[in-house]
Amino acid sequence: MLVDGRTVEARHRFEADVCVIGGGAAAIVLTHELDNSDIQTLVIESGGFQTNQDVQSLSQGDTFGEPYCLSESRPRQFGGGTSAWGGLLQPLDPVDFEQRDWIPNSGWPLTRAGLDPYYARAQEIFFLPSMDYYEPAKAVATRSSAAPLPDTAILQTSVLHKMGNPYAHRPQYWKQIKRSKNVDIVIHSNVVELCADRSARIVNEVRVKTLQGNEFFVKARHFILAAGGIENARLLLASNQVQEAGLGNEHDLVGRNFMEHPYVRLGTVKSNRIDLTFYADGSWLQGSKIIPFLQLKPDVRAHHRLLGLKVEMCRLFPADGQRGIEAAKKLVIGLLNRQMPPDVLANGLKVATAPHHCLHYLIHRMSVSRVAALRRNAPVLLLAALEQAPVPTNRVVLTGERDDLGERKAALHFRVTDLDWDSFHRSIALIDAELRELGLERQENIPAPMASELQVPFGRHHMGTTRMHPDPKQGVVDENCQVHGVANLFVASSSVFPTGGHANATFTIAALTIRLADHLKSVLRS
Ligand SMILES: Cc1cc2nc3c(=O)[nH]c(=O)nc-3n(C[C@H](O)[C@H](O)[C@H](O)COP(=O)(O)OP(=O)(O)OC[C@H]3O[C@@H](n4cnc5c(N)ncnc54)[C@H](O)[C@@H]3O)c2cc1C
């Protein structure tokens, strides 16, 4: 059932077995798992199905350190980040779960082998084929004659998924929730407080506000924080009626250890001898795209004490990154998403005043460049995604400023640290040397339009702010994603990642959420 929170009677109290706070990627996976069960589930989502600027403004907040836009990186509507995402899905590597003595605070209480069955179930939810991520030649149906580069002593090729249509699942799950017998969703409604009992050991209910001034409550047996990596921390910190520092924040860890995936354009490579089509164009496997990338082997990372890093290769199209093209891409994404594109007038105007950019791009993308790009020696752009080490000073805090609901805003203190950059430079030096051995010389020449492109050079993955550790002094949640000391409060989000590897976050969020759904089912039925 779908309820519009703006029409709910003031002070009304909903009741449910499970209350899910947020209706983004994690919530969609959780409701998919709880649907068709006897567990009454209520999802509270801030937005609706369409973008709404008033709702979106609730995600605004200051950032200190790196240039980072808190609002742009977290769409506030059903689907959350997946209403604007790229649909890239990649598991963490086995080494990412290990304690690495050169990375402070590293080590998960879980292993990759332990998560593998959940990654397999997540593949089904995202309509992905099963594949071996480390055997690209096996994973990819070899439609092109191109092949991966041979693995060397230090370098290997791995693969990740890109959904054929990253926006397909949103309307499907919207419909599924609307007709579900045991899952209800209340939209246009913002949870503003987790109300705990006097001992702060149990959450009794959550307080919900709408932008129209309505206020109501949800009582449940279990509460799942699934509002994203920034908002989860904001809500715990703001829920300070019983514990002054915030719920679950006895050891001052909530909001700390924030991590992102910085992206760096490395320049281009080309070769007359080596065909890079395999990397630059990817391949299709049962309706989803397979994207190959290069990474250092795990033993090399350990020997050189390096953080994770992957290097993807992308085709270069003239006009990429120019004003008209970027605006046109936003409009097309909106249409594919079956909703009114954001800033439709402003973007429409940019397209209308730069039709030559669009024409140039289309002609090249569809014809001239396609042929040129398929030439074996066409240059390709190298794009690196970096792992960041968790550091407590990278953190989400509350400020004195209030949003339109009257709630304290979040601010982010965030730097890419010397440790991160040192690891990046040493990794690239190793990769460069290996590429040269293979006959590929990297040029640090980034084509002008792309270099000036005003895109956030981060993955928009918000990790670490409610980190997982079995010891309450070192983590906010335990290995079941339960907030330490609060028996009925759980977190479904990349905010629980102790470290984030170099993989896009959502596949691991989904795997952990499926695992959490199994745990909830067993707890509720016992
Ligand atoms: C442009 C873009 C591209 C991306 N590309 C990729 C990619 O290719 N691959 C990948 O893995 N990841 C990608 N991401 C990141 C991905 O979208 C996130 O990892 C994922 O959406 C996180 O899921 P989540 O459920 O934890 O949070 P979200 O998806 O952010 O969902 C949180 C939900 O909670 C709601 N909410 C927030 N506060 C409240 C409140 N107080 N009360 C009620 N509801 C609330 C929000 O409206 C939102 O719907 C991308 C993100 C963006 C923005």
The ligand as a Gaussian input file, in Angstrom:
#p B3LYP/6-31G(d) Opt

LIG

0 1
 C       25.012000      10.120000      -9.787000
 C       25.269000       8.856000      -8.989000
 C       25.861000       7.757000      -9.612000
 C       26.089000       6.586000      -8.869000
 N       26.564000       5.480000      -9.523000
 C       26.736000       4.328000      -8.830000
 C       27.143000       3.138000      -9.497000
 O       27.302000       3.094000     -10.706000
 N       27.323000       2.024000      -8.731000
 C       27.144000       2.019000      -7.376000
 O       27.349000       0.978000      -6.731000
 N       26.725000       3.121000      -6.738000
 C       26.503000       4.268000      -7.425000
 N       26.062000       5.382000      -6.770000
 C       25.861000       5.302000      -5.307000
 C       24.567000       4.580000      -4.984000
 O       23.490000       5.294000      -5.512000
 C       24.471000       4.428000      -3.470000
 O       25.546000       3.590000      -3.051000
 C       23.183000       3.771000      -3.023000
 O       22.063000       4.410000      -3.567000
 C       23.105000       3.820000      -1.504000
 O       21.930000       3.166000      -1.086000
 P       21.219000       3.517000       0.300000
 O       19.915000       2.845000       0.297000
 O       22.176000       3.289000       1.405000
 O       21.017000       5.107000       0.259000
 P       20.169000       5.940000      -0.767000
 O       20.026000       5.212000      -2.054000
 O       20.780000       7.300000      -0.783000
 O       18.728000       6.002000      -0.121000
 C       18.444000       6.718000       1.044000
 C       16.973000       7.070000       0.998000
 O       16.588000       7.586000       2.248000
 C       15.746000       8.697000       2.075000
 N       15.893000       9.500000       3.278000
 C       16.964000      10.241000       3.652000
 N       16.747000      10.791000       4.844000
 C       15.514000      10.389000       5.253000
 C       14.738000      10.635000       6.420000
 N       15.194000      11.384000       7.414000
 N       13.521000      10.073000       6.493000
 C       13.035000       9.300000       5.489000
 N       13.738000       9.043000       4.366000
 C       14.970000       9.581000       4.262000
 C       16.231000       9.358000       0.811000
 O       15.225000      10.122000       0.199000
 C       16.636000       8.141000      -0.033000
 O       15.580000       7.676000      -0.815000
 C       25.782000       6.549000      -7.488000
 C       25.190000       7.660000      -6.861000
 C       24.925000       8.793000      -7.607000
 C       24.279000       9.968000      -6.917000

